[in-house]
């Protein structure tokens, strides 16, 4: 039956159809839903047009045929579809004009996360998998279970046309603090009642486990896992997003734009401090226009899903304009002061009864993301801050409200001191550069003037004399003591896992992956397990290693699978055991169509 003048199209959204939108038959204004029809033999083809500021969500389309008196003559079966943000649309607030950026920040399902330390950067692969089966349904399930949605579902639905609102909800829902969120954070062993954070290789298993288990939080995550999952959800919803790593990242609890370390007379840490500085911290940036803020705040916005501090009663952070951070405009929404401190805070060592020394360049180093042009690192530090030590950098810090009363010392004596250290715990630590890092403090008794020095020590050398620091001496000799803190990275050499997929890969035809690993430690490994996954290739699969892996022994496993989708695909592998964990490998393959 051909539609007549009395037909109606209704677009319903929400669990209980909280939003009902009537579509016009004639072409309407840009902010209206409208449709046209075309008859093809015995069928009617409807083309629906949505406005650029439409509510994102799951819709049900109902076609009603009305009698001349206004009664429903016939109602078609509801057709379901998803409506997303559209970064290809010029009128959408997430519009991003460069196609190469869209291919990376929307379409790319594989990524790289940077970890380690500012002077020893390591990369690991991550499977975002935003186009995997059921992921989109789960992303909207995440939105539907936010505190806002549960309190007032109609108001929540009506606000979902705004990426500022949606992205802020996502940062709250990726962690489980105070809501029905996806992940529980844990920063220390044991992880026996869940999955260790370093064992995850992608977001999809986390999303599926949360949904399958009745929206129960998944154990466990740390900052890079929270950020990886957030990136998946935001890309899936159509918001251009990239993962950022900030090395030497500050956590400023009291908002004074400094990281305060309290030390007693022996330079031991006093436990009442809450500020901290992490060797690295991950968040995401999303691209959007900020119509709620003054001009100059559009573009990349910081969103941090790791639960750190409350914001408007929720454990969420952002969106915060990167442009505002660079200029020290910490009054803009949302959480600009906290984010500014993460990349710009001064580190102050407060001594008992006396101010200590200040490190003005110890925070916010080598801020990194995956390059659009390949699997290598792009440094975006200058997007966040002016060069360290520059006039502009100090002016921005003052504009943001940072100030302190610390004492500065000019240390120029030629007097030198050395010390010997011994480190035997080779099982727990294999550094990328075979080094441990030493931080030493030299104290002049009677003067209480601390001097910091850093040194890298090759593990291959049993002894090494290092210079601790210089000291201005008074005319009379003073005794002094040396206090040292040993800091080391516990990341395995990479790559130690070598996955290979020989031959041609064809969609829906079986191929075999061969994975090998050689134990680099002088002790045996037990409980070895490989975790293998890849977007469009196979879902996360575990392959257990039988028995021990002895020093220098090579172990090989093989895994057969049938690629599900064509294109350039990445196979991600993680190896974990009792003594060596978080060992990654990746293989790239091109999956072709069947002929």
C-alpha positions as CSV (number, residue, x, y, z in Angstrom):
1,X,0.0,0.0,0.0
2,X,1.4,3.4,-1.0
3,X,1.7,5.9,1.9
4,X,-0.9,8.7,1.7
5,X,-1.2,12.1,3.2
6,X,-2.1,10.6,6.6
7,X,1.1,8.6,7.3
8,X,3.3,9.4,10.3
9,X,6.9,8.5,11.2
10,X,7.8,8.3,14.8
11,X,11.4,8.0,16.1
12,X,11.5,6.5,19.6
13,X,14.5,6.4,21.8
14,X,15.2,5.3,25.4
15,X,14.5,2.2,27.3
16,X,10.9,3.3,27.8
17,X,10.6,5.5,24.7
18,X,11.3,8.6,26.8
19,X,12.0,10.5,23.6
20,X,9.4,10.6,20.8
21,X,10.2,12.6,17.6
22,X,7.8,13.1,14.8
23,X,9.3,13.1,11.3
24,X,8.1,15.5,8.6
25,X,7.4,14.3,5.1
26,X,8.6,17.5,3.4
27,X,12.1,18.7,3.6
28,X,12.4,20.8,6.8
29,X,14.9,23.1,8.4
30,X,18.4,21.7,9.2
31,X,17.3,21.2,12.9
32,X,14.3,18.9,12.0
33,X,13.9,15.2,11.2
34,X,12.3,14.7,7.8
35,X,11.9,11.9,5.2
36,X,11.0,11.3,1.6
37,X,9.5,8.2,0.0
38,X,10.1,6.4,-3.2
39,X,7.9,3.5,-4.5
40,X,9.8,0.5,-6.0
41,X,7.4,-2.1,-7.4
42,X,5.4,-3.2,-4.3
43,X,7.7,-1.6,-1.7
44,X,8.1,1.8,-0.3
45,X,11.7,3.1,0.1
46,X,12.0,5.7,2.9
47,X,15.0,8.0,3.2
48,X,15.3,9.5,6.7
49,X,17.3,12.7,7.4
50,X,18.4,13.6,10.9
51,X,19.6,17.0,12.2
52,X,23.3,17.5,13.1
53,X,22.4,18.0,16.7
54,X,20.2,14.9,17.0
55,X,20.3,12.8,20.2
56,X,22.7,9.9,19.8
57,X,21.3,6.6,20.8
58,X,19.3,3.5,19.9
59,X,16.2,4.4,17.9
60,X,13.1,2.5,16.9
61,X,11.3,3.7,13.8
62,X,7.5,3.3,13.7
63,X,5.5,4.0,10.5
64,X,1.8,4.7,11.3
65,X,-0.9,4.8,8.6
66,X,-3.8,7.0,9.7
67,X,-7.4,7.1,8.7
68,X,-9.0,10.4,7.6
69,X,-10.5,10.7,11.1
70,X,-7.0,10.4,12.7
71,X,-7.2,6.8,13.9
72,X,-4.3,4.4,13.4
73,X,-5.1,2.2,10.4
74,X,-1.9,0.2,10.4
75,X,1.4,0.2,12.4
76,X,4.5,-1.4,10.9
77,X,6.9,-3.4,12.9
78,X,9.5,-1.1,14.5
79,X,12.8,-0.9,12.8
80,X,15.8,-0.4,15.1
81,X,18.9,1.6,14.3
82,X,21.8,3.5,16.0
83,X,22.4,7.2,15.6
84,X,25.9,8.4,16.3
85,X,27.9,11.6,16.3
86,X,29.1,12.4,12.8
87,X,32.6,13.9,12.5
88,X,32.3,14.0,8.7
89,X,29.3,16.4,9.0
90,X,30.3,20.1,9.0
91,X,27.4,21.0,11.2
92,X,28.2,18.4,13.9
93,X,30.1,19.7,16.9
94,X,32.6,16.9,16.6
95,X,33.4,17.8,12.9
96,X,37.0,17.1,12.0
97,X,37.9,18.2,8.5
98,X,41.1,16.1,7.9
99,X,40.3,12.7,6.5
100,X,43.6,11.2,7.6
101,X,42.8,12.2,11.2
102,X,39.4,10.6,10.9
103,X,40.9,7.4,9.7
104,X,43.1,7.2,12.8
105,X,40.9,8.7,15.5
106,X,37.6,7.1,14.4
107,X,38.3,4.1,12.1
108,X,41.5,2.6,13.4
109,X,40.8,-0.4,15.7
110,X,44.4,-0.9,16.7
111,X,46.5,1.4,18.7
112,X,49.7,1.9,20.7
113,X,50.0,2.9,24.3
114,X,53.2,4.4,25.7
115,X,54.4,3.5,29.1
116,X,57.6,3.4,31.3
117,X,59.5,6.6,32.2
118,X,60.2,9.8,30.4
119,X,63.8,8.7,29.6
120,X,62.9,5.1,29.0
121,X,59.7,5.0,26.9
122,X,58.1,1.6,26.1
123,X,55.2,1.0,23.8
124,X,52.6,-1.7,23.9
125,X,49.9,-2.6,21.3
126,X,46.2,-2.2,22.2
127,X,43.1,-3.5,20.5
128,X,40.3,-0.9,20.6
129,X,37.9,-3.1,18.6
130,X,35.2,-0.4,18.4
131,X,33.6,-2.2,15.4
132,X,33.5,-5.7,16.9
133,X,30.1,-7.4,17.3
134,X,27.9,-6.2,20.1
135,X,30.4,-3.4,21.1
136,X,28.0,-0.6,20.0
137,X,25.1,-2.1,22.0
138,X,27.3,-2.3,25.1
139,X,28.5,1.3,24.7
140,X,24.9,2.5,24.8
141,X,24.3,0.1,27.7
142,X,27.1,1.9,29.5
143,X,25.3,5.3,29.0
144,X,22.0,3.8,30.1
145,X,23.5,2.8,33.5
146,X,25.1,6.0,34.5
147,X,23.9,7.7,37.7
148,X,22.3,10.5,35.6
149,X,20.4,8.0,33.5
150,X,19.1,6.1,36.5
151,X,18.0,9.2,38.3
152,X,16.2,10.9,35.3
153,X,16.3,8.9,32.1
154,X,14.3,11.5,30.1
155,X,16.6,14.4,30.9
156,X,19.7,12.2,30.3
157,X,18.4,11.2,26.9
158,X,17.7,14.8,25.9
159,X,21.3,15.8,26.8
160,X,22.9,13.1,24.6
161,X,23.1,15.4,21.6
162,X,26.0,17.1,23.4
163,X,29.4,15.4,23.2
164,X,30.6,17.4,26.3
165,X,27.9,15.7,28.4
166,X,28.3,12.3,26.8
167,X,32.1,12.2,27.1
168,X,31.9,13.3,30.7
169,X,29.5,10.5,31.5
170,X,31.9,8.1,29.8
171,X,34.8,9.1,32.0
172,X,32.6,8.4,35.1
173,X,31.4,5.1,33.8
174,X,34.7,3.6,32.7
175,X,35.7,3.3,36.4
176,X,33.4,1.8,39.0
177,X,33.9,4.2,41.8
178,X,30.4,5.3,42.9
179,X,28.4,3.9,40.0
180,X,27.8,0.8,37.9
181,X,31.0,1.4,35.9
182,X,33.1,-1.0,33.9
183,X,36.4,-1.4,35.7
184,X,37.8,-1.6,39.2
185,X,41.2,0.0,39.7
186,X,43.9,-1.7,41.6
187,X,47.6,-0.7,41.8
188,X,49.2,-3.5,43.8
189,X,49.2,-7.3,44.0
190,X,47.4,-9.7,44.5
191,X,45.1,-9.9,41.5
192,X,43.9,-13.4,42.1
193,X,40.2,-12.6,42.0
194,X,40.4,-10.9,38.7
195,X,42.7,-10.2,35.7
196,X,46.0,-8.3,36.4
197,X,45.9,-4.9,34.6
198,X,49.0,-5.7,32.6
199,X,47.4,-8.9,31.1
200,X,44.7,-7.0,29.1
201,X,45.5,-6.5,25.4
202,X,42.3,-4.7,24.4
203,X,39.0,-3.2,25.4
204,X,36.5,-5.7,23.9
205,X,36.9,-8.5,26.5
206,X,36.3,-5.9,29.3
207,X,33.2,-4.5,27.7
208,X,31.7,-8.0,27.0
209,X,32.5,-9.3,30.4
210,X,30.8,-6.3,32.1
211,X,27.6,-6.7,30.0
212,X,27.5,-10.5,30.1
213,X,27.9,-10.6,33.9
214,X,24.9,-8.3,34.5
215,X,26.8,-4.9,34.5
216,X,29.1,-6.1,37.3
217,X,32.5,-4.3,37.4
218,X,35.4,-6.1,35.8
219,X,38.6,-6.6,37.9
220,X,41.2,-5.0,37.4
221,X,42.5,-1.9,35.6
222,X,45.1,0.9,35.8
223,X,45.4,4.1,34.0
224,X,46.3,2.7,30.5
225,X,43.4,0.2,30.7
226,X,40.9,2.9,31.8
227,X,42.1,5.1,28.9
228,X,42.0,2.3,26.4
229,X,38.4,1.4,27.2
230,X,37.4,5.0,27.1
231,X,39.0,5.4,23.7
232,X,37.0,2.4,22.4
233,X,33.7,3.7,23.7
234,X,34.2,7.3,22.4
235,X,35.4,6.2,19.0
236,X,32.4,3.9,18.7
237,X,30.0,6.7,19.5
238,X,31.6,8.8,16.7
239,X,33.8,11.2,18.7
240,X,37.3,11.4,17.4
241,X,39.6,10.3,20.2
242,X,43.2,9.5,20.8
243,X,45.1,8.1,23.8
244,X,47.7,10.3,25.6
245,X,50.5,9.4,27.9
246,X,51.9,12.0,30.2
247,X,55.3,11.1,31.6
248,X,56.2,12.4,35.1
249,X,52.6,13.1,35.8
250,X,51.5,15.0,38.9
251,X,48.6,14.3,41.1
252,X,47.8,17.5,42.9
253,X,45.2,16.8,45.6
254,X,44.9,20.2,47.2
255,X,44.8,22.2,44.0
256,X,47.8,24.5,44.8
257,X,49.5,23.6,41.5
258,X,52.4,22.0,43.2
259,X,53.3,18.4,44.2
260,X,54.4,18.6,47.8
261,X,56.7,16.0,49.3
262,X,57.0,16.1,53.1
263,X,60.4,15.0,54.4
264,X,61.7,14.7,57.9
265,X,65.2,15.5,59.1
266,X,66.5,12.3,57.6
267,X,64.7,12.9,54.3
268,X,62.3,10.1,54.9
269,X,58.8,10.6,53.5
270,X,56.2,11.7,55.9
271,X,53.0,9.7,55.3
272,X,50.5,12.5,55.7
273,X,51.2,13.8,52.2
274,X,48.6,13.0,49.5
275,X,50.2,14.6,46.5
276,X,52.2,12.3,44.2
277,X,54.1,12.2,40.9
278,X,53.7,9.1,38.7
279,X,56.3,7.9,36.2
280,X,53.5,8.0,33.6
281,X,49.8,8.5,33.4
282,X,47.3,7.9,30.6
283,X,44.2,9.7,29.6
284,X,42.4,10.4,26.3
285,X,41.7,13.5,24.2
286,X,38.5,13.9,22.2
287,X,37.9,16.4,19.4
288,X,34.8,18.7,19.7
289,X,33.6,22.3,19.6
290,X,33.0,23.9,23.0
291,X,29.9,26.1,22.5
292,X,29.6,26.3,26.3
293,X,33.0,28.1,26.6
294,X,34.5,31.3,25.3
295,X,36.1,31.3,21.9
296,X,39.5,29.6,21.7
297,X,38.6,26.4,23.6
298,X,37.5,24.2,20.6
299,X,39.6,21.2,19.5
300,X,41.2,18.6,21.6
301,X,39.7,18.1,25.1
302,X,41.3,16.1,28.0
303,X,39.2,13.3,29.4
304,X,40.6,11.2,32.2
305,X,38.6,8.1,33.2
306,X,41.0,6.9,36.0
307,X,39.4,7.5,39.4
308,X,41.4,10.2,41.2
309,X,39.4,13.0,42.6
310,X,35.7,13.8,42.7
311,X,34.3,16.3,40.2
312,X,30.7,17.4,40.7
313,X,30.2,14.4,43.0
314,X,31.5,11.9,40.5
315,X,34.8,10.2,39.8
316,X,35.2,11.8,36.4
317,X,37.5,14.4,34.8
318,X,36.9,16.6,31.7
319,X,36.4,17.5,29.1
320,X,39.0,20.1,29.5
321,X,40.4,22.1,26.6
322,X,44.1,21.5,25.9
323,X,44.3,25.1,24.6
324,X,43.2,26.3,28.1
325,X,45.8,24.2,29.8
326,X,48.6,25.7,27.7
327,X,47.5,29.3,28.5
328,X,46.9,28.6,32.2
329,X,43.2,29.3,32.0
330,X,42.3,27.0,34.9
331,X,38.8,28.4,35.5
332,X,37.2,26.8,32.4
333,X,35.1,23.7,32.6
334,X,35.8,21.0,33.4
335,X,38.6,20.2,35.9
336,X,41.2,22.5,34.2
337,X,43.1,23.2,37.5
338,X,43.6,19.4,38.1
339,X,44.7,18.7,34.5
340,X,47.0,21.8,34.5
341,X,48.8,20.4,37.6
342,X,49.2,17.0,35.9
343,X,51.5,18.6,33.3
344,X,52.7,21.8,34.9
345,X,52.9,21.4,38.7
346,X,56.2,22.3,40.5
347,X,57.6,19.6,42.7
348,X,58.5,21.0,46.1
349,X,60.4,19.1,48.8
350,X,59.2,20.5,52.1
351,X,61.5,19.9,55.0
352,X,60.4,19.9,58.6
353,X,60.4,23.6,59.8
354,X,62.0,24.8,56.6
355,X,61.2,25.0,52.9
356,X,63.0,22.7,50.6
357,X,64.2,22.8,47.0
358,X,62.0,23.1,43.9
359,X,62.0,21.1,40.7
360,X,60.2,23.2,38.1
361,X,60.8,20.8,35.2
362,X,60.0,17.5,36.8
363,X,56.4,17.2,35.7
364,X,54.8,16.8,32.3
365,X,57.5,15.3,30.1
366,X,57.4,13.7,26.6
367,X,53.6,13.8,26.4
368,X,52.9,11.2,23.8
369,X,50.4,9.7,21.4
370,X,50.4,7.3,18.4
371,X,51.2,9.1,15.2
372,X,48.6,9.3,12.4
373,X,51.3,8.4,10.0
374,X,52.3,5.0,11.4
375,X,53.2,3.0,14.5
376,X,55.5,5.5,16.0
377,X,55.3,8.1,18.8
378,X,54.2,11.7,18.3
379,X,55.3,14.2,21.0
380,X,52.5,16.6,21.8
381,X,54.1,18.3,24.9
382,X,54.0,21.7,23.3
383,X,50.3,21.4,22.8
384,X,50.0,21.5,26.6
385,X,52.8,23.8,27.7
386,X,55.4,26.3,26.6
387,X,59.0,25.1,26.6
388,X,60.3,24.3,30.1
389,X,62.1,27.3,31.6
390,X,60.8,29.7,29.1
391,X,59.4,33.1,30.0
392,X,56.0,32.1,28.7
393,X,56.0,28.9,30.8
394,X,56.6,30.7,34.1
395,X,54.0,33.4,33.1
396,X,51.4,30.8,32.5
397,X,52.2,29.1,35.8
398,X,51.7,32.4,37.6
399,X,48.5,33.1,35.7
400,X,47.1,29.8,36.8
401,X,47.7,30.8,40.4
402,X,50.8,28.7,41.2
403,X,53.1,30.1,43.9
404,X,55.3,28.9,46.7
405,X,57.8,30.1,49.2
406,X,60.6,27.6,48.6
407,X,64.3,28.4,48.9
408,X,66.6,28.1,46.0
409,X,70.3,27.2,46.4
410,X,73.3,27.9,44.1
411,X,75.4,24.7,44.4
412,X,78.8,25.2,42.7
413,X,81.5,23.6,44.9
414,X,84.1,21.3,43.4
415,X,83.9,18.9,46.4
416,X,82.7,15.5,45.3
417,X,81.3,12.4,47.0
418,X,80.9,8.8,45.8
419,X,79.0,5.8,47.2
420,X,78.7,2.2,46.5
421,X,75.4,0.3,45.9
422,X,74.7,-3.3,45.5
423,X,71.6,-4.7,43.7
424,X,71.0,-8.4,43.3
425,X,67.3,-8.7,42.6
426,X,67.7,-9.5,38.9
427,X,64.6,-11.7,38.9
428,X,62.2,-8.9,39.6
429,X,63.7,-6.4,37.2
430,X,64.9,-6.5,33.6
431,X,65.1,-2.9,32.4
432,X,64.8,-2.0,28.7
433,X,68.2,-0.5,28.8
434,X,69.7,-2.9,31.4
435,X,69.9,-0.1,33.9
436,X,68.7,0.8,37.4
437,X,68.2,4.4,38.4
438,X,69.6,5.9,41.6
439,X,68.5,9.1,43.3
440,X,70.8,10.4,46.0
441,X,70.4,13.1,48.6
442,X,73.5,14.7,50.2
443,X,72.9,16.4,53.5
444,X,75.2,18.8,55.2
445,X,74.7,18.5,58.9
446,X,74.1,21.9,60.5
447,X,73.1,23.4,57.2
448,X,70.3,21.0,56.2
449,X,70.9,21.7,52.5
450,X,69.7,18.8,50.4
451,X,71.3,18.1,47.0
452,X,69.6,15.8,44.5
453,X,71.5,13.8,41.9
454,X,70.3,11.2,39.4
455,X,72.4,8.5,37.8
456,X,71.8,5.5,35.5
457,X,73.8,2.4,36.4
458,X,74.3,-0.5,33.8
459,X,73.4,-3.8,35.4
460,X,76.3,-5.4,33.7
461,X,78.7,-3.6,36.0
462,X,78.9,-4.9,39.5
463,X,80.4,-1.7,40.9
464,X,80.2,1.9,39.7
465,X,81.3,5.1,41.5
466,X,78.8,7.9,40.9
467,X,78.9,11.5,41.8
468,X,76.2,12.4,44.3
469,X,76.4,16.2,44.2
470,X,78.3,19.4,45.0
471,X,78.1,21.3,48.2
472,X,79.0,24.9,49.2
473,X,81.2,24.5,52.2
474,X,81.6,27.1,55.0
475,X,85.1,28.2,56.1
476,X,85.0,25.5,58.8
477,X,84.6,21.9,57.8
478,X,81.2,20.3,58.2
479,X,80.3,16.6,58.5
480,X,77.6,15.2,56.2
481,X,75.7,12.1,55.5
482,X,74.4,10.6,52.3
483,X,70.9,9.1,51.9
484,X,70.0,7.2,48.8
485,X,66.8,5.9,47.2
486,X,66.9,3.2,44.6
487,X,64.4,3.6,41.7
488,X,64.1,0.9,39.0
489,X,61.9,0.1,36.1
490,X,60.4,-3.5,36.0
491,X,59.5,-3.7,32.3
492,X,60.8,-6.6,30.3
493,X,62.9,-6.2,27.2
494,X,60.7,-5.9,24.1
495,X,59.9,-7.7,21.9
496,X,60.3,-11.0,23.6
497,X,57.2,-12.5,22.0
498,X,57.3,-13.2,18.3
499,X,54.0,-13.9,16.6
500,X,54.0,-14.9,12.9
501,X,51.2,-15.7,10.5
502,X,52.7,-17.2,7.3
503,X,50.9,-17.4,4.0
504,X,48.0,-15.5,2.7
505,X,45.1,-14.5,5.0
506,X,41.7,-14.7,3.5
507,X,38.4,-13.8,5.2
508,X,36.6,-16.8,6.7
509,X,39.4,-19.2,5.8
510,X,41.6,-20.7,8.5
511,X,45.2,-19.5,9.1
512,X,47.6,-20.5,11.8
513,X,49.6,-18.1,14.0
514,X,53.0,-19.3,15.3
515,X,54.0,-17.7,18.6
516,X,57.5,-18.1,20.2
517,X,59.1,-16.8,23.4
518,X,62.5,-17.3,24.9
519,X,63.1,-17.0,28.6
520,X,65.7,-14.3,29.2
521,X,66.0,-14.8,33.0
522,X,68.5,-17.1,34.8
523,X,65.6,-18.8,36.6
524,X,62.7,-21.0,35.4
525,X,59.3,-19.6,34.7
526,X,56.1,-21.3,35.7
527,X,52.4,-20.8,34.9
528,X,53.1,-19.3,31.5
529,X,50.0,-18.2,29.4
530,X,49.7,-16.4,26.1
531,X,46.7,-14.1,25.5
532,X,46.0,-13.6,21.8
533,X,43.4,-11.2,20.1
534,X,42.9,-9.0,17.2
535,X,40.1,-6.8,15.9
536,X,38.5,-8.6,12.9
537,X,40.7,-11.6,13.5
538,X,39.7,-13.4,16.6
539,X,38.3,-12.7,20.1
540,X,40.7,-12.9,23.1
541,X,42.0,-16.4,23.5
542,X,44.3,-17.9,26.1
543,X,47.0,-20.6,25.3
544,X,48.6,-22.1,28.4
545,X,52.2,-23.3,28.4
546,X,52.8,-26.7,30.0
547,X,55.4,-27.1,32.7
548,X,58.4,-24.8,33.3
549,X,60.2,-22.6,30.8
550,X,63.9,-22.9,31.8
551,X,66.5,-20.2,31.4
552,X,67.3,-19.7,27.7
553,X,64.6,-22.1,26.7
554,X,62.4,-21.3,23.6
555,X,58.7,-22.2,23.8
556,X,56.5,-22.2,20.8
557,X,52.7,-22.5,20.4
558,X,50.4,-22.3,17.5
559,X,46.8,-21.1,17.2
560,X,44.4,-21.6,14.3
561,X,41.7,-19.0,13.6
562,X,39.6,-17.7,10.7
563,X,39.7,-13.9,10.1
564,X,36.3,-12.3,10.3
565,X,36.9,-9.1,8.3
566,X,39.1,-7.9,5.5
567,X,41.8,-5.2,5.7
568,X,45.0,-4.5,7.5
569,X,44.8,-6.3,10.8
570,X,47.0,-6.6,13.9
571,X,47.4,-9.7,16.0
572,X,48.3,-8.8,19.6
573,X,50.0,-11.3,22.0
574,X,50.7,-11.0,25.7
575,X,52.8,-13.4,27.8
576,X,52.6,-13.7,31.6
577,X,54.1,-16.0,34.1
578,X,55.0,-16.2,37.8
579,X,58.2,-14.2,37.5
580,X,57.9,-12.4,34.2
581,X,54.8,-10.5,33.1
582,X,53.5,-8.0,30.6
583,X,55.6,-9.2,27.6
584,X,54.0,-8.1,24.4
585,X,54.2,-8.8,20.7
586,X,52.3,-7.9,17.6
587,X,52.0,-9.1,14.0
588,X,50.5,-7.2,11.1
589,X,48.6,-9.1,8.3
590,X,46.5,-8.2,5.4
591,X,43.2,-10.1,5.2
592,X,41.9,-10.3,1.6
593,X,38.4,-11.1,0.2
594,X,37.4,-14.5,-0.9
595,X,37.4,-15.0,-4.7
